Amino acid sequence: MRGANFVGVHELDQTSQGVAIEIARSLDKDRWFLFAHISK
């Protein structure tokens, strides 16, 4: 998981880190979904 690689995540409290990482995961899933459908 690349979640901790984006800028500033280590400066957040643990709860905010979790939220930020889940948002990043969701965006990765959305990106994959869109690319899968656009490439057809």
C-alpha angles and dihedrals in degrees: 000000000000095000096113091051098077119097118276101006092120090057092061127088116257095262093050090047089055092050092048092049092049091050089051091050090050092050090050090052092048091049091051091048093050094046091049092055098039093052093059 
